[in-house]
Structure formats: structure tokens, C-alpha cells
Amino acid sequence: MSKSIAETFSLIESLRERGEDFCLVTIVRTADATSAKAGAKAVVTSDGAMHGYIGGACVTSAVKRVALEVLQGGAPKLIRVKKKASRRRRRRRSLQILLPERRYGRSVS
């Protein structure tokens, strides 16, 4: 297990022990060249802090926004983040990211 994955799971355990809500973000699929890779994980806490790397600024801001919606009681989300195609490149790079429903820190009834 890589150091960053081990750190992510350690953080998850710590948040659970303290009863803090968080959202585990997972990159499901990437298309073309992206800095994030499928399987990459990050944790978004209820204060909007992101722990882990899932991509650049565009991806991070979109994921934080949706993760906070999920933490406020929304349904699980699968989002697609697309970069605009450049004039030279007709294909668009995209990521699919899963944000699960469960509010991990507290028990949900």
C-alpha cells in the first residue's frame, strides 16, 4: 500500500473515532492524459478541507462543492469533470468521480 493511501485510511479511521463527517472521493475513470489516475482517493471534511490528491484546481473545486452537498444530506453522486478542448486538441479530457452518500462520522438513521 502506498504511503498516501495509508495516510488516507489513517485519516478516515481518525475521523470516525472523533465522530466527524467526511466524504471519501474516488476517481472512477479518466480519459486522455490527466494528472489524476483511476483509483485515486481523497477525503473531504465538513469544513471543505481536502486531504489527498485527485487532480488540479478545476477538479478540486468541483469535487469540494459536490462533496459538501453530499455531506448536507444529498444522495450519492457520480460526477464528470471535463476540461475544455483546446484548438489543437479536439478530444476532451475528463474524469468520473464517485462521491458516496454515507455520512461516515455519525450514525445515520
C-alpha positions in Angstrom: 0.0 0.0 0.0 1.4 3.4 -0.9 2.2 6.0 1.7 -0.6 8.3 0.5 -3.2 5.6 0.6 -2.1 4.5 4.0 -2.4 8.2 5.2 -5.9 8.4 3.7 -7.1 5.3 5.5 -5.4 6.5 8.8 -7.2 9.9 8.4 -10.6 8.0 7.8 -10.1 6.0 11.0 -9.3 9.1 13.0 -12.3 11.0 11.7 -14.6 8.0 12.5 -13.2 7.8 16.0 -13.9 11.5 16.6 -17.4 11.2 15.0 -16.6 13.8 12.3 -18.4 13.7 9.0 -16.4 13.3 5.8 -16.8 12.2 2.2 -14.5 9.8 0.5 -13.9 10.8 -3.1 -12.7 8.2 -5.6 -11.6 8.7 -9.2 -13.5 6.1 -11.1 -12.3 6.7 -14.7 -10.1 9.1 -16.6 -9.9 9.8 -20.3 -6.8 11.0 -22.1 -3.9 12.4 -20.2 -4.9 13.7 -16.7 -2.9 14.2 -13.6 -5.3 12.1 -11.6 -5.4 8.4 -12.0 -8.3 5.9 -11.7 -8.5 4.7 -8.1 -7.0 7.9 -6.6 -8.8 8.8 -3.3 -9.2 11.9 -1.3 -11.2 12.8 1.8 -13.3 16.0 2.1 -14.2 17.0 5.6 -17.3 19.0 6.6 -15.2 22.3 6.7 -14.4 21.8 3.0 -10.8 20.7 3.6 -9.5 18.2 1.0 -6.9 15.6 2.1 -5.3 13.7 -0.8 -4.8 14.4 -4.5 -7.4 13.9 -7.2 -6.3 16.5 -9.7 -5.8 20.2 -10.4 -7.7 23.3 -9.3 -10.8 22.8 -11.6 -11.3 19.3 -10.4 -10.7 20.1 -6.8 -13.2 23.0 -6.7 -15.9 21.0 -8.4 -15.4 18.0 -6.1 -15.4 20.1 -2.9 -18.6 21.7 -3.9 -20.4 18.4 -4.6 -18.9 16.7 -1.5 -20.3 19.4 0.7 -23.7 18.9 -0.9 -23.5 15.2 -0.2 -22.5 15.8 3.4 -25.5 18.1 3.8 -27.7 15.0 3.2 -27.7 14.7 -0.5 -27.7 11.4 -2.5 -24.5 9.8 -3.7 -23.1 11.4 -6.8 -21.1 10.3 -9.8 -19.8 13.5 -11.5 -17.9 14.1 -14.7 -15.4 16.9 -14.9 -14.4 17.9 -18.4 -11.7 20.3 -19.5 -12.5 22.4 -22.5 -10.9 21.2 -25.7 -8.1 23.3 -26.9 -8.0 24.4 -30.6 -5.3 21.9 -31.3 -7.0 19.0 -29.4 -10.5 18.1 -30.4 -10.8 15.4 -27.7 -11.8 16.5 -24.2 -10.1 15.2 -21.1 -12.5 14.0 -18.4 -12.7 12.4 -15.1 -15.5 10.5 -13.5 -15.6 10.8 -9.7 -17.7 9.0 -7.2 -18.9 10.7 -4.0 -20.8 8.2 -1.8 -23.9 9.1 0.2 -22.9 7.9 3.6 -22.0 10.5 6.3 -19.3 8.4 7.9 -18.7 10.2 11.1 -22.2 10.0 12.6 -24.6 7.1 12.5 -27.3 7.8 10.0 -30.8 6.6 10.9 
